[in-house]
Amino acid sequence: MITAIAVVGAGQVAAVAARTLRRRGFDGRIDIIGDEPHRPYQRPPLTKEYLTGGDEDGLFLLPEHWCERNDVHLRLGSPVAAVRPGRVELAGGEEVAADRVLIATGGAPRRLPGVTGERIHYLRTLDDSERLRPLLRPGARILVIGGGFLGSEVAAAARAKGAEAVLIEALNAPLARVVGADIGAVCAELYRSEGVEVHLGEQVESIDDAADGVVVTTATHRFEGDAVVVGIGMVANTGVAERSGIAVDNGILVDEYCRTSMPDVFAAGDVANHFHPAYGHRVRVEHFDNASKQAAAAANAMLGRGRAYDEPHWCWSDQYDHTLHYTGHAASWDEVVVRGSTADHDFVAFFLRDGVLRAAFGIDRGGEITAARQLIGRRVPVHVLKDEDVDLEEQL
Ligand SMILES: Cc1cc2nc3c(=O)[nH]c(=O)nc-3n(C[C@H](O)[C@H](O)[C@H](O)COP(=O)(O)OP(=O)(O)OC[C@H]3O[C@@H](n4cnc5c(N)ncnc54)[C@H](O)[C@@H]3O)c2cc1C
């Protein structure tokens, strides 16, 4: 009989897992143990609504009265050291008994070695966003290193607040790792049309943080600004798993039921390098939708009602007046089919390998991305993908 479940990490996964456990009738004790001082909150607004001045109200995920009513115990500001059979060890020495443990420790920003200073910003937490947001104002010049989703959103937020934004990317296009150089170039054009200075193929060599400004130097340029935001990816927080002897490789290794290598210990969300049956290999993603769905899958698995977690991934990014969507997973492809107009920034790009749809990316095409999500792993004729008059829903 399961009498107590502990979740390590008080983020998106923890909130959804706790709600799922109660909804599924689990009436034992639930402890959520997090190292941040805040109640679980959503991170997507930290580069969007919250960063541009929105209030905190919509951020928090488990209201106090819900926790009280549902007997969910939040232990905040409490880093976990390790997980042992039947218990969780806190860094402060205390122990929490648990029959099942869910590790949901997320990740931390990848750092530029040796780069620190008042004007240097990373963005993962509410505190990070709070520190950055007063700096986004007319007259300010914000240097953003990294043109992934996070960096691109920060540049958009800077523009929204009337600041100058300079996007410095090492590859030859923003978002290139996800969508390749050609579609990435379409995004670069979009960003330029919104007033962002986009510099591509620029490897940062040094950052000098001085009293009157910051200077980023690459092989060919010297960029001056008021603040630098480094958005060069995330590293999974695997410390707890490693100290517990749980198998780790680019995240915590889990199967399609979120099970780690340690009995009764599960992992989900940004930290979980999970086997995905639809792709046939492991993958670790950093998407809100995955964190939520996988949290629910892990909660069910902990209760012995597990079902393989096999939905294709999906994420969104709000930038300017546009919403970008991506679904599926494609590390490589041999064909890209475009429906719509890249010149008008109104299109879907389908990524295929061996004629099979692996992923799709679109700007302001949420409906088609939702349909494409259900077509991932299937052969869909190119003319069907390309033709605006063919309803993708009809292919399902
Ligand atoms: C700025 C930002 C914007 C984003 N925007 C989007 C978006 O637009 N669309 C999208 O799809 N996704 C977005 N994401 C991704 C999404 O927010 C994440 O996928 C999601 O938060 C992952 O949830 P999680 O529970 O796995 O991790 P988290 O939400 O990161 O929670 C993990 C928690 O565990 C804590 N922790 C770590 N180690 C320990 C320890 N030893 N002991 C106790 N606690 C510990 C961490 O401090 C953290 O509080 C964004 C992420 C960020 C950072």
PDBQT file of the ligand as one rigid body, heavy atoms in Angstrom, charges set to zero:
ROOT
HETATM    1  C1  LIG A 401      11.906  31.578 -19.036  1.00  0.00    +0.000 C 
HETATM    2  C2  LIG A 401      11.217  30.348 -19.569  1.00  0.00    +0.000 A 
HETATM    3  C3  LIG A 401      10.235  30.469 -20.547  1.00  0.00    +0.000 A 
HETATM    4  C4  LIG A 401       9.600  29.327 -21.039  1.00  0.00    +0.000 A 
HETATM    5  N1  LIG A 401       8.660  29.444 -22.024  1.00  0.00    +0.000 NA
HETATM    6  C5  LIG A 401       8.090  28.356 -22.562  1.00  0.00    +0.000 A 
HETATM    7  C6  LIG A 401       7.149  28.453 -23.621  1.00  0.00    +0.000 A 
HETATM    8  O1  LIG A 401       6.832  29.541 -24.094  1.00  0.00    +0.000 OA
HETATM    9  N2  LIG A 401       6.617  27.317 -24.129  1.00  0.00    +0.000 N 
HETATM   10  C7  LIG A 401       6.955  26.079 -23.653  1.00  0.00    +0.000 A 
HETATM   11  O2  LIG A 401       6.449  25.071 -24.157  1.00  0.00    +0.000 OA
HETATM   12  N3  LIG A 401       7.834  25.952 -22.626  1.00  0.00    +0.000 NA
HETATM   13  C8  LIG A 401       8.411  27.050 -22.084  1.00  0.00    +0.000 A 
HETATM   14  N4  LIG A 401       9.323  26.923 -21.063  1.00  0.00    +0.000 N 
HETATM   15  C9  LIG A 401       9.652  25.581 -20.548  1.00  0.00    +0.000 C 
HETATM   16  C10 LIG A 401       8.777  25.165 -19.361  1.00  0.00    +0.000 C 
HETATM   17  O3  LIG A 401       8.568  26.212 -18.474  1.00  0.00    +0.000 OA
HETATM   18  C11 LIG A 401       9.468  23.999 -18.684  1.00  0.00    +0.000 C 
HETATM   19  O4  LIG A 401       9.463  22.938 -19.604  1.00  0.00    +0.000 OA
HETATM   20  C12 LIG A 401       8.812  23.573 -17.371  1.00  0.00    +0.000 C 
HETATM   21  O5  LIG A 401       8.879  24.592 -16.420  1.00  0.00    +0.000 OA
HETATM   22  C13 LIG A 401       9.486  22.329 -16.828  1.00  0.00    +0.000 C 
HETATM   23  O6  LIG A 401       8.901  21.965 -15.612  1.00  0.00    +0.000 OA
HETATM   24  P1  LIG A 401       9.703  21.079 -14.537  1.00  0.00    +0.000 P 
HETATM   25  O7  LIG A 401       8.776  20.874 -13.419  1.00  0.00    +0.000 OA
HETATM   26  O8  LIG A 401      10.329  19.931 -15.237  1.00  0.00    +0.000 OA
HETATM   27  O9  LIG A 401      10.915  22.012 -14.093  1.00  0.00    +0.000 OA
HETATM   28  P2  LIG A 401      10.878  23.406 -13.329  1.00  0.00    +0.000 P 
HETATM   29  O10 LIG A 401       9.617  24.139 -13.606  1.00  0.00    +0.000 OA
HETATM   30  O11 LIG A 401      12.169  24.066 -13.692  1.00  0.00    +0.000 OA
HETATM   31  O12 LIG A 401      10.908  23.022 -11.781  1.00  0.00    +0.000 OA
HETATM   32  C14 LIG A 401      11.995  22.350 -11.206  1.00  0.00    +0.000 C 
HETATM   33  C15 LIG A 401      12.178  22.868  -9.797  1.00  0.00    +0.000 C 
HETATM   34  O13 LIG A 401      13.049  21.975  -9.096  1.00  0.00    +0.000 OA
HETATM   35  C16 LIG A 401      13.920  22.753  -8.303  1.00  0.00    +0.000 C 
HETATM   36  N5  LIG A 401      15.101  21.970  -7.886  1.00  0.00    +0.000 N 
HETATM   37  C17 LIG A 401      16.225  21.705  -8.595  1.00  0.00    +0.000 A 
HETATM   38  N6  LIG A 401      17.085  20.983  -7.854  1.00  0.00    +0.000 NA
HETATM   39  C18 LIG A 401      16.500  20.788  -6.642  1.00  0.00    +0.000 A 
HETATM   40  C19 LIG A 401      16.896  20.118  -5.449  1.00  0.00    +0.000 A 
HETATM   41  N7  LIG A 401      18.082  19.501  -5.311  1.00  0.00    +0.000 N 
HETATM   42  N8  LIG A 401      16.046  20.127  -4.392  1.00  0.00    +0.000 NA
HETATM   43  C20 LIG A 401      14.832  20.737  -4.471  1.00  0.00    +0.000 A 
HETATM   44  N9  LIG A 401      14.421  21.392  -5.583  1.00  0.00    +0.000 NA
HETATM   45  C21 LIG A 401      15.235  21.401  -6.653  1.00  0.00    +0.000 A 
HETATM   46  C22 LIG A 401      14.235  23.923  -9.224  1.00  0.00    +0.000 C 
HETATM   47  O14 LIG A 401      14.823  25.000  -8.535  1.00  0.00    +0.000 OA
HETATM   48  C23 LIG A 401      12.836  24.240  -9.746  1.00  0.00    +0.000 C 
HETATM   49  O15 LIG A 401      12.146  25.082  -8.853  1.00  0.00    +0.000 OA
HETATM   50  C24 LIG A 401       9.970  28.047 -20.550  1.00  0.00    +0.000 A 
HETATM   51  C25 LIG A 401      10.975  27.937 -19.579  1.00  0.00    +0.000 A 
HETATM   52  C26 LIG A 401      11.605  29.077 -19.105  1.00  0.00    +0.000 A 
HETATM   53  C27 LIG A 401      12.696  28.940 -18.075  1.00  0.00    +0.000 C 
ENDROOT
TORSDOF 0
